[in-house]
Each structure stands twice: as structure tokens, then as C-alpha cells.
Amino acid sequence: MLKNKTASIRTGMDERVFDILNILFLSFLGLFFLYPIVYVFSASLSKPLYVATGSVIFFPKGISLDSFFAAAKLPLLWRSYANTIFYTAAGTIVNMILTCSGAYVLSKSELKGRSFWVLVVVVTMWFDPGIIPRYLNFRDLHLLNTYSSVIIGFGVNTFNLIILKTFFESIPGSLEESARIDGANQWQILRKIYLPLSTPALVTVALFYAVSRWNGYFWMMMLVTDDKKAPLQVLLKKLIVQKEIPLEGVKILDLSTRYSQDTIIYAVIVISIIPVLIVYPIVQRFFKNGIMLGAVKG
């Protein structure tokens, strides 16, 4: 009896020590990744002199919104913002339509040559054509500097397709058989059975696509050369690298300086990430509800 008690006490101590170390490690990791975001927010709200001298470490100093007012007047800022919203919304819709269709077809065991087609899809994860061949492909298809090049050109992500395919395969086949007896076709089966039961996977994949679209930068820069069609991330790159910001002759920083190149750039960064910070918690709420809906299968 005594040995069993001692063993249980030791096990409890080990678990508590592990929990404490785990919490400390994850807290440190969270702060490590959170600090750059906090610093950008603080720098965007601080006066340029404090930012330039390194006085801003965690909290803003000399709080001012002048950098945001100056950023709002930048040429093409709101046009780029609208382009990013359009690319994200339209692109995610196209992504989900193509991914759901492909995953549904590949999940069917009666598909002729199913193993071959699955292999063809998976091979694209192992062998990437490379930047130059992909760019030449867009050029030969006359898709350069068009909205469709970005929206349709990256319509399916193989990893997300495999996620949905695996989830579709976990749905009991008896539900589909019952629907077929009632006269349902493939479209009705997908829309009324598979999609409602796959809410957790759909929300997760849609979130992956939306974040990827919103943060898309490299191929946006390569394919879209017209500034009026460029997204916010490309504009932000030009601000950071080229620093083409009119500052009305302000060169010397002092306490009277309202904004600078750096504070305007920080303000644009904040403007670009605010929608994600607002939308993500909402999506997370629906994601949790989706898990509960998907966990109860009649």
C-alpha cells in the first residue's frame, strides 16, 4: 500500500513539474512571437523621435495618431487594400469550390483508376516545377498582370485537398447509400451530406486559404505589375524597401515632428493586419462550433 501511494505521489509531482515547465516554455514562446506585433503597434502610435532613438521598447511614447493620418493619405493605399480584399474573398471561394470538388471525387472508392489519380495529385507535393517554368506558363497563357492569374492560377493546394479527401472518406457510406435510394444525385449528396458533416475541415481549409491569400506577396509581385491591381503586401514592400513616402521636407527629427518614414510604415503594417486580428477570432468561434457539429453524426 505504501509503495503504491509513493508511486502515485511521485507521478503527481512529475506531472506538476512537467505542467509548470510546459507553461513557462509556451509562455516564453508566445511572448517571443507576440513581441514584434506589440512593438509595431507601439511604434506606430509613438512620435518619430522616440522610435528613432530606440526609446520605444514595449509601450508607446508620445502617443500620436499622425502617422495613421499620413498613411491614410498615401497614394494607392486604399486601392491596394480593396485589391487585397478582392483577391482574398474571390480567391478563397475559388479555392474551396475546386478543392471540395476534387476531394469529393478522389474520396470515392468506385472511381476508376483512383490510386493513379491520387498519386498524380500527391506527386505535385513532392516535385515543384520551379519559379521560372511556372512564370513562363503564366506568360504563355496570357495571364500576366490580370486578376485571374492570381485567383485561378493558385486554385488548389494539394495539402488542403488531401485534408478534405481524408475527412470525406471518414463519413459513413451508409449515409450516401440512403441518399441514393431516395434519388439524390452526386451534387445533392455533396451539398446536403458531405459538406454539412465536414464543417470542421471546411473551416480549417478555408482559414488556410484566406490567410495565404491575404499574406500573398511573392507571386503577387511577379504576376501583377500594374500598381492599380497590386495588393497591399506589394505596396508595403515598396514602402519598406524603396521608402517612396512624401514627407513634406521633414528631415530632422525632434519632438515637434509628427511622423516619419518609419512610423508611417509601421502604421501601414498595423492597417494591414487589423482585419486578420478582427476576423480570426470570429472564424475561431465558428471553427469550434463546427467541431461540435461534425462530432455528432446521425
SULHU-V418180 format. One line per field, one symbol per residue. phi: phi as a letter, one per 30 degrees, with the letter a starting at -180 (. if undefined). psi: psi as a letter, one per 40 degrees, with the letter a starting at -180 (. if undefined). Layout:
# SULHU-V418180
phi = ???
psi = ???
This chain:
# SULHU-V418180
phi = .dddddddddddddddddddddddddddddddddeeddddddddccdedddddiddcbcdbieacdddddddcddiddddddddddedddddddedddddddddddddddddiedddddeddedddbcdjddeddddddddhcdhbdddddddbdbcdddddededdddddeddddddddddjdcddddddccddddceedddddddeddddddcebdddddcccdddcdddddddddddddhdbdchidbccbddddabedddddddddddceeddddedddddddddddddddccd
psi = ddddddddddddddddddddddddddddddddddddddddddddeiidddddeedhddiihfhiedddddddehhedddddddddddddddddddddddddddddeehdehhfddddddddddeddhhdiddddddddddefeifidddddddfdhhddddddddddddehheddddddddeeiaddddddeddddefddddddddddddddddehdddddddhehdeeiidddddddddddfghhefehdhhaeehdiiddddddddddddeddddddddddddddddddddedhh.
